[in-house]
Each structure stands twice: as C-alpha cells, then as structure tokens.
Amino acid sequence: MDQVKFKAEKRAESGTGAVRRLRRTGLIPGSVMKMDKSGVELIKFSAHEFMMAMRGHASKQLLVSIDLEGTEVPALMREVQNDVIAGTPIHVDFSEVSLTKKVRVVVPVYLTGEAQGVKIGGGVLEQTLRTVEVECLPTDIAEKFNVDVSTLGLDQTLFVRDLQLGDKFSLVTRGELAVATVKSPDDDGSAKPGAPAAGEAPAAPEVIKKGKEEEAKPAEKK
C-alpha cells in the first residue's frame, strides 16, 4: 500500500467563522493529537493535495506521514468529516503514533468466494458483522480484510475466532461473534403453502361449515 503523504502548516485560526474562511481559500482544517496525549496541534493543509494523496484509499483509518513545516509526523487518520452535499472533506483528525508501538484500529470485512451452502444447498449467505477491531503496528494497518467463505456449508456459521488474519494482527473483537451464516432456504420466514398469512385466522374445517349450513335450513313440516 502506498503511504499517504502531504504537507501541512500549524494554524492559529479556530472557531466556526475562521475555519470557514480557511475552506474558502482551498485549505482543510485539522488536528493532531500528540503521542503523549499532552495536547492537540491545530493544522491546515491543501484540500487538493490531500484528496490527491487519498486517491485509491477507501479506509478512514490510515497511517499517514504529515510534513509539518519540515518535520515528518507519522500519524493515524482517525476521523474525516465530509460536506453533506459535496462529499468533500472539511475537517480531519489525526493521532500521532510511534511506528514501533501497536495501535487498535477497526477494519472492514469483505466476504469473497461462493459458499458451498449457497452453491450446492441453495442457501442464503448473510453477513452479520462488517468490521473487526484488531491490534497491530501502524505500518501493518490493513484497509480491509478479505475473508473466503467458499467452504461454508448449509446452516454453518463463520465466527470471529475462525478468522485467519495472519501473525501481524491480534483480534480485539470477541471471538464468539458471528461474521457470516449460510441459512437454509426455509429459514427466510416465508409462509409455507396452505399456511395462513400473519394475522389471518385459519379456515374453518369443512365439517363445521356444513353443520352450520344445516342449522340454517328451516325445519321441515310434518
């Protein structure tokens, strides 16, 4: 993965009006939490340069290298706020990190392959967990985990504890949580043929119906 690099400057501007003026000049305001948690450094950087550096990167948690007025600052991108209409970034939060100390990040999970329970058994694959939290070195952060479910059979479940992510990652998410399940075709909640719909009373047996019809007939004259 190509490392995200961009230049930034320290900023004194703060407050709604000031950051709006920054954005109008093509700059994005941001902040960097210092590694020792002693405070936050306010920064500003080119919106164009940042978006060009982010091209091809879908994750919002990436290791970035910020050239802060000549000093290289390794940081983890923690949160990106986007304009609700244009979708462009309007503020970015970073946390300074050590490249030799592990960090915790949330990584998306993508299912790959066609499950045997779907291919052969006609089941339905349902993904119940879409992200996992892991611990790893900043240089090993993954943008996503591709999980092969091709061996998953009918009525079988893939749990977090079953994930094979490699030695670089330690799972933080609880192992008993389900990631994906192949459900049987008759587990979709649909009504079986001849069964009454929800809220509908069952049809009266024919023998009862016939008895009511006989009771409704006038008595024969003798």
C-alpha positions in Angstrom: 0.0 0.0 0.0 1.3 3.4 -0.9 1.8 5.6 2.1 -0.3 8.8 2.3 1.9 11.8 2.4 1.1 15.5 2.4 2.3 18.9 3.7 0.7 20.9 6.4 1.1 24.0 8.4 0.4 24.9 12.0 -2.7 27.1 12.3 -3.8 29.7 14.8 -7.3 30.0 13.3 -10.1 28.4 15.3 -13.8 28.9 15.6 -16.6 28.4 13.0 -16.0 31.7 11.1 -12.3 31.3 10.9 -12.3 27.7 9.6 -15.0 28.6 7.0 -12.6 31.3 5.7 -9.9 28.7 5.5 -12.0 26.4 3.5 -12.9 29.1 1.0 -9.2 29.5 0.3 -8.9 25.8 -0.5 -7.5 24.6 2.8 -8.8 21.9 5.2 -8.5 22.5 8.9 -7.4 19.5 11.0 -5.9 18.5 14.3 -3.2 16.1 15.5 -3.4 14.5 19.0 0.1 14.3 20.3 1.5 10.9 21.1 1.9 11.6 24.8 -1.8 12.9 24.9 -0.4 16.2 26.3 -2.4 18.3 23.8 -3.6 18.8 20.3 -1.8 20.6 17.4 -4.1 22.5 15.1 -3.0 22.2 11.4 -4.2 23.2 7.9 -3.4 21.7 4.6 -4.3 21.9 0.9 -7.6 20.2 0.1 -6.4 19.4 -3.4 -3.1 17.9 -2.3 -4.9 15.8 0.4 -7.5 14.5 -1.9 -4.9 13.5 -4.5 -2.9 11.7 -1.8 -6.1 9.9 -0.7 -7.0 8.6 -4.2 -7.3 4.8 -4.1 -7.7 4.6 -0.4 -11.1 3.7 0.9 -10.4 3.3 4.6 -10.8 6.2 7.1 -8.1 4.7 9.4 -4.8 5.0 7.6 -1.2 5.6 8.5 -0.1 9.0 7.1 3.1 11.0 7.0 2.5 14.7 7.6 5.2 17.0 6.6 4.5 19.6 9.3 6.7 22.6 8.4 9.7 20.3 7.6 9.1 17.8 10.4 7.8 14.3 9.4 5.0 13.3 11.8 3.7 9.7 11.5 0.0 9.8 12.4 -3.1 7.7 12.2 -6.0 9.2 10.5 -8.9 8.8 12.9 -11.9 10.7 11.6 -12.8 12.5 8.4 -15.7 14.9 8.4 -17.3 15.4 4.9 -19.5 18.0 3.4 -23.0 16.5 3.4 -23.8 17.8 -0.1 -20.4 17.8 -1.9 -19.0 14.8 0.0 -15.6 16.5 0.2 -13.5 16.5 3.4 -14.0 19.6 5.6 -12.0 18.5 8.7 -9.7 15.7 9.6 -8.5 14.4 13.0 -5.2 12.6 13.4 -3.3 10.9 16.2 0.5 10.9 16.3 1.9 7.4 16.6 5.1 5.5 17.2 6.0 3.2 14.3 7.2 0.6 16.9 4.1 0.5 19.1 0.9 -1.3 18.3 -2.4 0.6 17.8 -6.0 -0.5 17.7 -8.0 0.0 14.5 -11.3 -1.0 13.1 -11.0 -2.8 9.7 -13.9 -3.6 7.3 -14.5 -7.3 6.5 -15.4 -8.3 2.9 -16.6 -11.8 2.0 -15.1 -13.5 -1.0 -16.0 -16.7 -2.8 -19.3 -18.6 -3.2 -20.2 -20.6 -0.1 -20.9 -24.3 -0.7 -24.1 -24.0 1.2 -25.3 -21.4 -1.4 -23.8 -23.1 -4.5 -25.0 -26.6 -3.7 -27.5 -26.4 -0.9 -29.4 -23.4 -2.3 -29.0 -21.5 1.0 -28.7 -17.7 1.6 -25.4 -16.1 2.8 -26.0 -13.5 5.5 -23.2 -11.3 6.7 -23.8 -10.2 10.3 -20.5 -8.5 11.2 -18.9 -6.0 8.8 -15.9 -4.7 10.8 -13.5 -6.2 13.3 -11.2 -4.4 15.8 -7.5 -5.5 15.7 -4.2 -4.6 17.2 -1.2 -4.2 15.0 1.8 -2.0 14.2 0.9 1.2 12.3 2.9 0.1 9.3 0.8 -3.1 9.1 -2.7 -1.5 9.1 -4.9 -3.1 6.5 -7.6 -1.1 4.6 -9.8 -4.3 4.6 -9.8 -8.0 5.3 -10.9 -10.3 2.5 -12.5 -13.4 4.1 -13.0 -16.5 1.9 -16.3 -18.2 2.7 -16.3 -20.8 -0.1 -16.1 -23.7 2.3 -19.0 -22.6 4.4 -21.8 -25.2 4.2 -25.5 -25.0 4.8 -26.5 -24.0 8.3 -22.9 -23.2 9.1 -21.6 -20.1 10.7 -18.2 -18.3 10.5 -17.2 -16.8 13.8 -14.6 -14.1 14.6 -12.5 -16.8 16.2 -12.3 -18.6 12.9 -10.8 -15.6 11.0 -7.2 -16.2 9.8 -5.7 -12.7 9.6 -2.0 -13.6 10.0 0.6 -13.1 12.7 0.6 -9.3 12.3 -2.9 -8.9 13.7 -4.3 -9.6 17.2 -8.1 -9.7 17.3 -9.8 -7.5 19.9 -13.4 -8.2 18.8 -14.9 -11.0 20.8 -14.4 -14.4 19.2 -17.9 -15.7 19.7 -19.5 -13.1 17.5 -20.8 -14.4 14.1 -19.4 -12.9 10.9 -21.5 -14.8 8.4 -24.0 -17.6 8.2 -25.4 -19.7 5.4 -29.1 -20.1 6.2 -31.4 -22.8 4.8 -33.9 -21.8 2.1 -36.8 -22.4 4.5 -35.4 -20.1 7.2 -36.4 -16.9 5.3 -39.6 -16.5 7.3 -41.9 -17.0 4.4 -45.2 -18.9 4.9 -45.5 -22.5 3.8 -48.1 -23.4 1.1 -51.5 -23.6 2.7 -50.5 -21.8 5.9 -52.5 -18.7 6.9 -50.8 -15.3 6.5 -49.8 -13.4 9.6 -52.9 -12.1 11.4 -55.2 -14.2 9.4 -57.5 -16.7 11.1 -57.3 -20.3 9.9 -60.1 -21.5 7.6 -62.9 -23.4 9.3 -62.9 -27.2 8.7 -65.4 -28.3 6.1 -67.4 -30.4 8.5 -68.1 -27.4 10.8 -69.1 -25.3 7.8 -71.5 -28.0 6.7 -73.1 -28.3 10.1 -73.8 -24.5 10.2 -75.5 -24.7 6.8 -77.8 -27.5 8.1 -78.7 -25.4 11.1 -79.6 -22.5 8.9 -82.2 -24.6 6.9 -85.8 -24.2 8.0 -87.3 -27.2 9.8 -89.3 -29.5 7.6 -93.1 -29.6 8.1 -94.6 -32.8 9.2 
